Amino acid sequence: MDDRVKAVLEVLVAEAVFFVLAWYFEYLFGGGYGWFSKTVMILLGFIGIFLHRKPREYGLVPRSLKFSLKWCFYVVLIFSLASVAAVVASIFLGSFEAVGFYVLFVDLVWFMVFVGFAEELFFRGYVQSRLNEAFSRKFSKFLGVKYEWSEGTLVTGVVFFGLPHLLTGVNPFTGRVAFSPLVLIVTIFACFLGVVFGVIREKTGCILLSSVIHGLVDFTTFCLGKITGLMISSIASMISLFIFFYLMFEKMLSETVSS
């Protein structure tokens, strides 16, 4: 069997297992099912990586910890400043709502660990690494920046990460089938970010930086949204991403990573 077919079938089975269990957990537990389903995603990611016995090649070990931590710091700084500005704006606009520390802490754990880390471990750690072993074609540029990246990264970001967002309104166990223009917009955005996260993972050699960015995008949008209102928090996330892409992305891809 062709290695590309074997690789696709392997990761397809892993993702199918996740979806079936996630749908079943939603059927059993309702709104709190995500804690269970994302735990399964983390386990599947680790199982896939350790079955191949390549923790370094599969994104668990950074090419340079100093490099990854430096860019993580810059990203956290950008999102933090944008969040402070969003809170100030919400006070002046009258949309500010106080939220308790416990809610903030739970959301921080959820979005950074069970969204950012879980999805990056599974998709960029396991799935992307496996597909890049089989899909070896290289591209010379990304978003106009000279940087060599892999075909498997594109396949992962679009086919296995982005497009499945269309299924967020579907659950065969409950009979729910719902699609909307918002789901389509989110899916398109997820396809784009999925490839971006993949390129970042290729550059750094690990999932640390992509996990931090992924988690902060969702934390800023949805947790901050409880304080400022969803419109203001979404603007804060978009501004943060714009600053990252405009000021930092090319520098990060062009910088030499020393071990």
C-alpha positions as CSV (number, residue, x, y, z in Angstrom):
1,M,0.0,0.0,0.0
2,D,1.2,3.5,-0.9
3,D,2.7,5.3,2.2
4,R,0.5,8.3,1.6
5,V,-2.6,6.1,1.7
6,K,-1.4,4.4,4.8
7,A,-0.6,7.7,6.5
8,V,-4.0,9.2,5.6
9,L,-5.9,6.1,6.7
10,E,-4.0,6.0,10.0
11,V,-4.7,9.6,11.0
12,L,-8.3,9.3,9.6
13,V,-9.0,6.4,12.0
14,A,-7.6,8.4,14.9
15,E,-9.7,11.4,14.1
16,A,-12.8,9.3,13.6
17,V,-12.3,7.7,17.0
18,F,-12.1,11.2,18.5
19,F,-15.3,12.4,16.8
20,V,-17.3,9.3,17.7
21,L,-16.3,9.5,21.3
22,A,-16.9,13.3,21.4
23,W,-20.4,12.8,20.0
24,Y,-21.1,10.1,22.5
25,F,-19.8,12.2,25.4
26,E,-22.0,15.1,24.3
27,Y,-25.0,12.7,24.2
28,L,-24.2,11.5,27.7
29,F,-23.1,14.6,29.5
30,G,-24.5,17.5,27.5
31,G,-22.6,20.9,27.7
32,G,-19.8,19.7,29.8
33,Y,-18.7,16.9,27.4
34,G,-15.7,18.9,26.2
35,W,-13.5,18.1,29.2
36,F,-13.9,14.4,28.4
37,S,-13.6,14.7,24.6
38,K,-10.4,16.8,24.8
39,T,-8.9,14.4,27.3
40,V,-9.4,11.7,24.7
41,M,-7.8,14.0,22.1
42,I,-4.7,14.4,24.3
43,L,-4.5,10.7,24.9
44,L,-4.8,9.9,21.1
45,G,-2.1,12.5,20.4
46,F,0.3,10.9,22.9
47,I,-0.6,7.4,21.7
48,G,0.0,8.3,18.1
49,I,3.3,9.9,18.9
50,F,4.7,7.2,21.1
51,L,3.6,4.4,18.8
52,H,6.0,5.9,16.2
53,R,8.7,6.3,18.9
54,K,9.7,9.7,17.6
55,P,8.9,12.3,20.3
56,R,11.4,14.8,18.9
57,E,10.3,14.5,15.3
58,Y,6.7,14.6,16.3
59,G,6.9,17.9,18.0
60,L,7.4,17.2,21.7
61,V,10.9,18.5,21.9
62,P,11.7,22.0,20.6
63,R,14.5,22.6,18.2
64,S,15.5,25.5,20.5
65,L,13.7,26.0,23.8
66,K,15.1,29.6,24.0
67,F,13.7,30.4,20.5
68,S,10.3,29.0,21.3
69,L,10.1,30.7,24.7
70,K,11.2,34.1,23.3
71,W,8.4,34.1,20.7
72,C,5.9,32.8,23.2
73,F,6.8,35.8,25.4
74,Y,6.2,38.2,22.5
75,V,2.8,36.6,21.7
76,V,1.7,36.7,25.3
77,L,2.7,40.3,25.5
78,I,0.7,41.3,22.4
79,F,-2.5,39.5,23.5
80,S,-2.1,40.9,27.1
81,L,-1.9,44.5,25.9
82,A,-4.8,44.0,23.5
83,S,-6.9,42.5,26.3
84,V,-6.1,45.4,28.7
85,A,-7.1,47.8,25.9
86,A,-10.3,45.8,25.3
87,V,-11.3,46.0,29.0
88,V,-10.7,49.8,29.1
89,A,-12.8,50.2,25.9
90,S,-15.6,48.1,27.4
91,I,-15.7,50.3,30.5
92,F,-16.0,53.5,28.4
93,L,-18.6,51.8,26.1
94,G,-20.6,50.4,29.0
95,S,-20.3,46.8,28.1
96,F,-18.0,45.8,31.0
97,E,-19.1,42.8,33.2
98,A,-17.1,41.7,36.2
99,V,-16.1,38.0,36.2
100,G,-14.9,36.1,39.2
101,F,-11.3,34.7,39.5
102,Y,-12.5,31.1,39.5
103,V,-14.2,31.6,36.1
104,L,-11.1,33.1,34.6
105,F,-8.9,30.3,36.0
106,V,-11.2,27.6,34.7
107,D,-11.3,29.3,31.3
108,L,-7.6,29.7,31.2
109,V,-7.0,26.0,31.9
110,W,-9.7,25.1,29.4
111,F,-8.5,27.2,26.5
112,M,-4.7,26.8,27.0
113,V,-4.6,23.1,27.9
114,F,-7.8,21.5,26.6
115,V,-8.1,23.6,23.5
116,G,-4.6,25.0,22.6
117,F,-2.4,22.2,23.8
118,A,-4.8,19.3,23.1
119,E,-5.5,20.3,19.5
120,E,-1.9,21.2,18.7
121,L,-0.6,17.9,20.2
122,F,-3.0,15.9,18.2
123,F,-3.1,17.8,14.9
124,R,0.4,19.5,14.7
125,G,2.2,16.9,16.8
126,Y,0.8,13.6,15.7
127,V,-1.3,14.1,12.5
128,Q,1.0,16.7,10.7
129,S,4.2,14.8,11.6
130,R,2.8,11.6,10.3
131,L,1.5,13.1,7.1
132,N,4.8,15.0,6.5
133,E,6.5,11.6,6.4
134,A,4.4,10.6,3.5
135,F,3.6,13.9,1.7
136,S,7.2,15.1,1.1
137,R,6.6,17.8,-1.5
138,K,8.0,21.2,-0.4
139,F,6.8,24.8,-0.9
140,S,9.3,27.6,-1.0
141,K,7.1,30.5,0.3
142,F,4.3,31.0,2.9
143,L,2.2,34.2,2.8
144,G,4.8,35.9,0.7
145,V,7.6,35.0,3.1
146,K,10.5,32.9,1.8
147,Y,10.3,29.7,3.9
148,E,10.4,26.0,3.0
149,W,7.4,24.1,4.4
150,S,5.8,20.8,3.7
151,E,2.7,19.5,1.8
152,G,1.6,17.4,4.8
153,T,1.3,20.6,6.8
154,L,-1.2,21.9,4.2
155,V,-3.2,18.7,4.1
156,T,-3.3,18.6,7.9
157,G,-4.3,22.3,8.3
158,V,-7.1,22.2,5.7
159,V,-8.4,18.6,5.5
160,F,-7.9,17.3,9.0
161,F,-8.1,20.4,11.1
162,G,-10.0,23.1,9.3
163,L,-12.8,21.4,7.3
164,P,-13.9,19.2,10.3
165,H,-15.1,22.5,11.9
166,L,-18.1,22.1,9.6
167,L,-19.2,19.2,11.9
168,T,-19.5,21.4,15.0
169,G,-23.2,21.5,14.6
170,V,-23.6,17.8,13.9
171,N,-24.1,14.9,16.3
172,P,-25.6,11.6,15.0
173,F,-26.2,10.4,18.5
174,T,-28.6,13.2,19.2
175,G,-29.8,13.7,15.7
176,R,-28.6,17.3,15.6
177,V,-27.7,18.7,12.2
178,A,-27.1,22.4,12.1
179,F,-25.2,24.6,9.6
180,S,-25.0,28.4,9.5
181,P,-23.0,31.1,7.7
182,L,-21.1,31.6,11.0
183,V,-20.0,27.9,11.0
184,L,-18.7,28.4,7.4
185,I,-16.8,31.5,8.3
186,V,-15.2,29.8,11.4
187,T,-14.3,26.8,9.1
188,I,-12.5,29.0,6.6
189,F,-10.7,30.8,9.4
190,A,-9.7,27.5,10.9
191,C,-8.3,26.2,7.6
192,F,-6.1,29.3,7.4
193,L,-5.0,29.2,11.1
194,G,-4.5,25.4,10.8
195,V,-1.8,25.9,8.1
196,V,-0.3,28.9,10.0
197,F,0.0,26.8,13.2
198,G,1.5,24.0,11.1
199,V,4.2,26.3,9.6
200,I,5.0,27.6,13.0
201,R,5.4,24.1,14.3
202,E,7.7,23.3,11.4
203,K,9.8,26.3,12.2
204,T,10.1,25.7,15.9
205,G,10.2,21.9,15.7
206,C,7.7,21.6,18.4
207,I,4.1,22.5,19.4
208,L,4.9,25.0,22.2
209,L,4.5,28.3,20.3
210,S,1.5,27.1,18.2
211,S,-0.2,25.9,21.4
212,V,0.2,29.2,23.1
213,I,-1.1,31.2,20.1
214,H,-4.0,28.8,19.6
215,G,-5.0,28.9,23.2
216,L,-4.7,32.7,23.5
217,V,-6.8,33.3,20.4
218,D,-9.7,31.4,21.9
219,F,-9.1,32.6,25.5
220,T,-9.1,36.2,24.4
221,T,-12.1,35.8,22.2
222,F,-14.4,33.8,24.5
223,C,-13.2,34.4,28.1
224,L,-12.4,38.0,27.6
225,G,-15.8,38.2,25.8
226,K,-17.5,37.5,29.1
227,I,-16.0,40.7,30.4
228,T,-16.0,43.0,27.5
229,G,-18.7,41.6,25.2
230,L,-17.9,39.3,22.3
231,M,-17.6,42.0,19.7
232,I,-14.8,43.8,21.6
233,S,-13.0,40.6,22.5
234,S,-13.1,39.4,18.9
235,I,-11.6,42.7,17.8
236,A,-8.9,42.4,20.4
237,S,-8.0,38.9,19.0
238,M,-8.0,40.1,15.5
239,I,-5.8,43.1,16.3
240,S,-3.4,40.8,18.2
241,L,-3.1,38.4,15.2
242,F,-2.7,41.3,12.8
243,I,0.2,42.7,15.0
244,F,1.8,39.2,15.1
245,F,1.6,38.7,11.3
246,Y,2.6,42.3,10.4
247,L,5.4,42.8,12.9
248,M,6.7,39.4,13.9
249,F,5.8,36.5,11.6
250,E,8.3,37.2,8.9
251,K,11.1,37.8,11.4
252,M,10.3,34.6,13.2
253,L,10.4,32.5,10.0
254,S,13.6,34.2,8.8
255,E,15.5,33.9,12.1
256,T,18.0,31.2,12.4
257,V,17.1,28.6,15.1
258,S,20.2,27.5,16.9
259,S,20.0,24.3,18.9
